[in-house]
Amino acid sequence: MSRKATDIFSEWASIGRDEGMQKNHWKAVKNMFQTLIKEQSKPFSFIDAGCGNGWAVREMKKNHLCVEAVGVDGALEMIERAKKIDPNGNYIYHDLMEWKPLTPVDIVHSMEVIYYFNDPKKIICHIKDKWLKPKGKFIMGLDFYKENSDCHNWPKQLDTQMTLLPINQWVELLKNCGLKDVMSYKTNTTDSFEGTLVLHAKK
Ligand SMILES: C[S@@+](CC[C@H](N)C(=O)[O-])C[C@H]1O[C@@H](n2cnc3c(N)ncnc32)[C@H](O)[C@@H]1O
């Protein structure tokens, strides 16, 4: 039987591997933040779904329009790391599917998380219905997708369940949750990397 992703990442945090992820993901997340912010003129609230050690929450908090930034993750050690680095930050230890904010937010961001779900449509619909305000924005980044053939062995390497879909099926999945203006693009593509797939949509 394969392992729970949250157990694996809790272990990673306890041996400092959260920092490697932060380093590897920052370039793509910086681009995703630019996509989010470029048409943002009003103050906004923000949740990072599957925040790891919370680094993207702390980055977004630097934006002067960001009035609230929350990180949620189901790996205990990740959340403990986040709270240790930023004791005044808002980091919540919870399974994403079982959690919702008290008040819906303007932006939900998620980097390298959604494919760990058996049924990605269920978590995306949950985020759309329970986390986002009307017209709220959703953005997610994925390095694990069908067109990136270098990643196909990750489930075996990590010994965990991962959902591998081609780009068009990710786009359809967001549309089938009722999200609007669904857009996909790749960022960070190099000679040796297919790029991070970014999906962006509005409620
Ligand atoms: C590859 S890491 C990415 C972490 C962070 N977004 C980053 O870029 O550094 C995936 C994260 O998703 C979290 N995760 C996976 N499944 C989850 C679930 N069902 N509920 C909450 N968190 C989950 C893991 O604990 C892990 O921290």
PDBQT file of the ligand as one rigid body, heavy atoms in Angstrom, charges set to zero:
ROOT
HETATM    1  C1  LIG A 301       5.192  19.167  -3.035  1.00  0.00    +0.000 C 
HETATM    2  S1  LIG A 301       4.663  19.870  -1.494  1.00  0.00    +0.000 S 
HETATM    3  C2  LIG A 301       4.503  21.587  -1.926  1.00  0.00    +0.000 C 
HETATM    4  C3  LIG A 301       4.511  22.490  -0.732  1.00  0.00    +0.000 C 
HETATM    5  C4  LIG A 301       4.489  23.995  -1.063  1.00  0.00    +0.000 C 
HETATM    6  N1  LIG A 301       3.324  24.319  -1.841  1.00  0.00    +0.000 N 
HETATM    7  C5  LIG A 301       5.741  24.409  -1.751  1.00  0.00    +0.000 C 
HETATM    8  O1  LIG A 301       5.684  24.813  -2.927  1.00  0.00    +0.000 OA
HETATM    9  O2  LIG A 301       6.828  24.341  -1.139  1.00  0.00    +0.000 OA
HETATM   10  C6  LIG A 301       2.999  19.324  -1.365  1.00  0.00    +0.000 C 
HETATM   11  C7  LIG A 301       2.331  19.741  -0.079  1.00  0.00    +0.000 C 
HETATM   12  O3  LIG A 301       0.943  19.401  -0.132  1.00  0.00    +0.000 OA
HETATM   13  C8  LIG A 301       0.540  18.926   1.135  1.00  0.00    +0.000 C 
HETATM   14  N2  LIG A 301      -0.645  18.063   0.980  1.00  0.00    +0.000 N 
HETATM   15  C9  LIG A 301      -0.795  17.003   0.162  1.00  0.00    +0.000 A 
HETATM   16  N3  LIG A 301      -2.012  16.440   0.321  1.00  0.00    +0.000 NA
HETATM   17  C10 LIG A 301      -2.654  17.195   1.260  1.00  0.00    +0.000 A 
HETATM   18  C11 LIG A 301      -3.933  17.138   1.857  1.00  0.00    +0.000 A 
HETATM   19  N4  LIG A 301      -4.818  16.179   1.532  1.00  0.00    +0.000 N 
HETATM   20  N5  LIG A 301      -4.262  18.061   2.786  1.00  0.00    +0.000 NA
HETATM   21  C12 LIG A 301      -3.369  19.031   3.142  1.00  0.00    +0.000 A 
HETATM   22  N6  LIG A 301      -2.135  19.134   2.612  1.00  0.00    +0.000 NA
HETATM   23  C13 LIG A 301      -1.768  18.219   1.672  1.00  0.00    +0.000 A 
HETATM   24  C14 LIG A 301       1.755  18.175   1.637  1.00  0.00    +0.000 C 
HETATM   25  O4  LIG A 301       1.735  17.989   3.035  1.00  0.00    +0.000 OA
HETATM   26  C15 LIG A 301       2.891  19.052   1.154  1.00  0.00    +0.000 C 
HETATM   27  O5  LIG A 301       3.320  19.995   2.110  1.00  0.00    +0.000 OA
ENDROOT
TORSDOF 0
